[in-house]
Amino acid sequence: MRLWSIHPKYLDVQGLLGLWRRGYSFKEGKIVRYDLSLKMPVTEGQVKYEFNHLLGKLKVRDSERYEELLRVQVIEVNPIFYVVEGDVEEWEKGAKRRVRDSKE
């Protein structure tokens, strides 16, 4: 399952329901209670990469939302993560190792 490291508030309908479009079946029995005091690390580079990835998608499918997100100064992360220094994660397919600022 793909879990966005950026805050879900940035996502559009397609971003939020991406699993559904790939044939995912939402089953109540698969929902696990999660201790929200436990957080996972995510690198700064990964957060920027995912934000830029979303911007690319929005530029095509929702130009208004794209323009709105271009004004974001500080990218908020999903509450289950905390940010650490580092580049894009090694497991990210096709990721460039250097991530440009989201305004470039």
Backbone as CSV, one residue per row, in Angstrom:
resi,resn,N_x,N_y,N_z,CA_x,CA_y,CA_z,C_x,C_y,C_z
1,MET,0.835,-1.178,0.000,0.000,0.000,0.000,0.876,1.236,0.000
2,ARG,0.514,2.212,-0.784,1.219,3.487,-0.847,0.674,4.390,0.247
3,LEU,1.551,4.916,1.063,1.158,5.836,2.119,1.878,7.149,1.875
4,TRP,1.132,8.190,1.616,1.737,9.497,1.386,2.361,10.018,2.674
5,SER,3.564,10.565,2.579,4.189,11.172,3.749,3.718,12.612,3.926
6,ILE,3.232,13.223,2.846,2.718,14.587,2.973,1.332,14.535,3.613
7,HIS,0.946,15.638,4.219,-0.343,15.689,4.907,-1.480,15.424,3.918
8,PRO,-2.455,14.608,4.304,-3.575,14.299,3.406,-4.364,15.517,2.945
9,LYS,-4.271,16.635,3.659,-5.023,17.836,3.275,-4.613,18.358,1.903
10,TYR,-3.411,17.996,1.444,-2.950,18.444,0.135,-3.545,17.621,-1.010
11,LEU,-4.003,16.437,-0.716,-4.443,15.517,-1.757,-5.818,15.883,-2.321
12,ASP,-5.975,15.616,-3.602,-7.272,15.771,-4.236,-7.991,14.425,-4.164
13,VAL,-9.179,14.347,-4.715,-9.962,13.114,-4.650,-9.180,11.928,-5.225
14,GLN,-8.528,12.139,-6.381,-7.787,11.049,-6.993,-6.630,10.590,-6.108
15,GLY,-5.964,11.535,-5.452,-4.870,11.177,-4.557,-5.341,10.399,-3.345
16,LEU,-6.481,10.800,-2.817,-7.029,10.112,-1.652,-7.571,8.731,-1.989
17,LEU,-8.136,8.593,-3.185,-8.766,7.331,-3.557,-7.939,6.514,-4.535
18,GLY,-6.655,6.783,-4.614,-5.785,6.064,-5.541,-5.840,4.562,-5.362
19,LEU,-5.961,4.101,-4.148,-6.054,2.661,-3.906,-7.329,2.094,-4.492
20,TRP,-8.402,2.844,-4.378,-9.680,2.396,-4.913,-9.607,2.211,-6.430
21,ARG,-8.949,3.154,-7.126,-8.830,3.067,-8.581,-8.026,1.840,-9.011
22,ARG,-7.146,1.313,-8.133,-6.339,0.134,-8.465,-7.007,-1.140,-8.022
23,GLY,-8.300,-1.063,-7.790,-9.060,-2.256,-7.457,-9.016,-2.640,-5.988
24,TYR,-8.577,-1.760,-5.113,-8.515,-2.069,-3.692,-9.920,-2.196,-3.138
25,SER,-10.135,-3.187,-2.317,-11.431,-3.391,-1.700,-11.330,-2.988,-0.228
26,PHE,-12.041,-1.931,0.141,-12.026,-1.493,1.528,-12.800,-2.494,2.377
27,LYS,-12.131,-3.093,3.336,-12.761,-4.082,4.210,-12.554,-3.649,5.656
28,GLU,-13.638,-3.514,6.363,-13.577,-3.034,7.741,-12.653,-3.881,8.607
29,GLY,-12.613,-5.171,8.351,-11.772,-6.069,9.136,-10.287,-5.817,8.979
30,LYS,-9.901,-5.100,7.923,-8.487,-4.800,7.686,-8.042,-3.516,8.382
31,ILE,-8.994,-2.781,8.930,-8.647,-1.534,9.611,-8.139,-1.871,11.005
32,VAL,-6.949,-1.418,11.275,-6.289,-1.720,12.547,-6.217,-0.446,13.380
33,ARG,-6.489,-0.570,14.644,-6.308,0.580,15.534,-4.823,0.885,15.614
34,TYR,-4.501,2.150,15.562,-3.110,2.572,15.540,-2.866,3.564,16.654
35,ASP,-1.796,3.363,17.386,-1.411,4.269,18.461,-0.783,5.502,17.817
36,LEU,-1.522,6.617,17.812,-1.046,7.823,17.136,0.141,8.486,17.823
37,SER,0.522,7.987,18.989,1.726,8.525,19.619,2.975,7.909,18.991
38,LEU,2.802,6.808,18.250,3.926,6.185,17.544,4.067,6.838,16.180
39,LYS,5.256,7.277,15.858,5.489,7.940,14.576,6.677,7.315,13.873
40,MET,6.633,7.377,12.536,7.701,6.827,11.715,8.519,7.968,11.135
41,PRO,9.815,7.754,10.941,10.632,8.802,10.324,10.420,8.860,8.815
42,VAL,10.515,10.051,8.265,10.493,10.256,6.818,11.523,11.342,6.520
43,THR,12.269,11.151,5.451,13.323,12.116,5.127,12.748,13.372,4.479
44,GLU,13.479,14.491,4.675,13.091,15.754,4.044,12.973,15.579,2.529
45,GLY,13.935,14.868,1.964,13.943,14.640,0.523,12.723,13.882,0.048
46,GLN,12.291,12.910,0.817,11.105,12.125,0.446,9.855,12.992,0.472
47,VAL,9.746,13.841,1.487,8.594,14.732,1.601,8.547,15.672,0.392
48,LYS,9.682,16.268,0.049,9.728,17.167,-1.111,9.426,16.411,-2.398
49,TYR,9.953,15.205,-2.518,9.710,14.394,-3.708,8.213,14.120,-3.872
50,GLU,7.558,13.703,-2.800,6.137,13.383,-2.876,5.294,14.619,-3.150
51,PHE,5.679,15.755,-2.558,4.947,16.995,-2.794,5.084,17.400,-4.264
52,ASN,6.298,17.317,-4.802,6.521,17.643,-6.209,5.801,16.665,-7.126
53,HIS,5.755,15.404,-6.728,5.025,14.387,-7.504,3.538,14.755,-7.572
54,LEU,2.976,15.137,-6.438,1.576,15.558,-6.403,1.369,16.803,-7.259
55,LEU,2.294,17.777,-7.174,2.165,18.980,-7.991,2.110,18.634,-9.478
56,GLY,2.934,17.698,-9.907,2.931,17.276,-11.299,1.594,16.705,-11.724
57,LYS,1.004,15.911,-10.849,-0.312,15.325,-11.142,-1.391,16.410,-11.194
58,LEU,-1.333,17.338,-10.225,-2.344,18.385,-10.158,-2.231,19.372,-11.312
59,LYS,-1.040,19.590,-11.803,-0.848,20.511,-12.935,-1.689,20.057,-14.129
60,VAL,-1.853,18.755,-14.272,-2.619,18.177,-15.376,-4.113,18.095,-15.056
61,ARG,-4.455,17.659,-13.842,-5.865,17.366,-13.574,-6.611,18.413,-12.750
62,ASP,-5.893,19.369,-12.124,-6.568,20.384,-11.315,-5.662,21.612,-11.197
63,SER,-5.660,22.441,-12.239,-4.738,23.585,-12.277,-4.982,24.582,-11.149
64,GLU,-6.222,24.697,-10.710,-6.535,25.617,-9.618,-5.876,25.148,-8.310
65,ARG,-6.011,23.871,-8.011,-5.384,23.306,-6.801,-3.862,23.374,-6.924
66,TYR,-3.347,23.138,-8.126,-1.902,23.224,-8.384,-1.386,24.620,-8.023
67,GLU,-2.048,25.653,-8.517,-1.631,27.037,-8.232,-1.706,27.335,-6.738
68,GLU,-2.718,26.812,-6.092,-2.883,27.004,-4.645,-1.706,26.390,-3.877
69,LEU,-1.327,25.165,-4.244,-0.245,24.477,-3.531,1.133,25.044,-3.844
70,LEU,1.271,25.760,-4.948,2.551,26.408,-5.241,2.902,27.448,-4.186
71,ARG,1.898,27.939,-3.486,2.118,28.956,-2.452,2.512,28.369,-1.095
72,VAL,2.506,27.049,-0.980,2.863,26.412,0.294,4.336,26.694,0.604
73,GLN,4.590,27.260,1.755,5.954,27.581,2.175,6.612,26.431,2.932
74,VAL,5.841,25.801,3.813,6.337,24.686,4.619,5.402,23.500,4.377
75,ILE,5.967,22.408,3.890,5.166,21.225,3.599,4.890,20.483,4.900
76,GLU,3.621,20.351,5.241,3.252,19.592,6.438,3.239,18.112,6.085
77,VAL,3.611,17.293,7.064,3.634,15.849,6.826,2.426,15.176,7.454
78,ASN,2.145,13.982,6.964,1.119,13.129,7.531,1.420,12.988,9.025
79,PRO,0.419,13.097,9.891,0.663,13.054,11.337,1.330,11.774,11.859
80,ILE,1.393,10.724,11.064,2.041,9.511,11.561,3.554,9.509,11.290
81,PHE,4.061,10.612,10.732,5.492,10.728,10.437,6.132,11.865,11.210
82,TYR,7.440,11.792,11.355,8.243,12.931,11.795,9.403,13.037,10.811
83,VAL,9.841,14.258,10.541,10.832,14.516,9.502,12.252,14.424,10.053
84,VAL,13.102,13.744,9.276,14.530,13.650,9.574,15.292,14.122,8.339
85,GLU,16.562,14.458,8.530,17.392,14.855,7.396,17.587,13.678,6.469
86,GLY,17.705,13.970,5.194,17.986,12.903,4.244,17.385,13.177,2.886
87,ASP,17.816,12.363,1.930,17.406,12.491,0.541,16.174,11.627,0.279
88,VAL,15.804,11.511,-0.977,14.698,10.646,-1.375,15.038,9.215,-0.981
89,GLU,14.055,8.485,-0.514,14.279,7.106,-0.090,14.756,6.237,-1.244
90,GLU,15.646,5.307,-0.952,16.215,4.418,-1.964,15.161,3.584,-2.675
91,TRP,14.081,3.250,-1.987,13.062,2.383,-2.569,12.138,3.113,-3.537
92,GLU,12.242,4.410,-3.598,11.350,5.186,-4.465,11.699,4.934,-5.928
93,LYS,10.775,4.367,-6.659,11.006,4.040,-8.071,11.162,5.317,-8.892
94,GLY,12.203,5.367,-9.690,12.406,6.476,-10.609,12.724,7.803,-9.948
95,ALA,12.997,7.783,-8.659,13.266,9.033,-7.957,14.646,9.558,-8.288
96,LYS,14.724,10.851,-8.466,16.027,11.486,-8.613,16.591,11.645,-7.210
97,ARG,17.851,11.467,-7.060,18.462,11.542,-5.736,18.528,12.969,-5.217
98,ARG,18.470,13.928,-6.078,18.444,15.325,-5.634,17.057,15.878,-5.936
99,VAL,16.429,16.406,-4.936,15.087,16.942,-5.100,15.164,18.456,-5.051
100,ARG,14.626,19.074,-6.077,14.615,20.533,-6.122,13.533,21.070,-5.205
101,ASP,13.723,22.281,-4.803,12.722,22.963,-3.992,11.401,22.939,-4.746
102,SER,10.309,22.791,-4.049,8.995,22.643,-4.689,8.595,23.891,-5.483
103,LYS,9.291,24.997,-5.310,8.956,26.200,-6.056,9.684,26.282,-7.390
104,GLU,10.653,25.437,-7.613,11.401,25.494,-8.874,10.648,24.802,-9.979
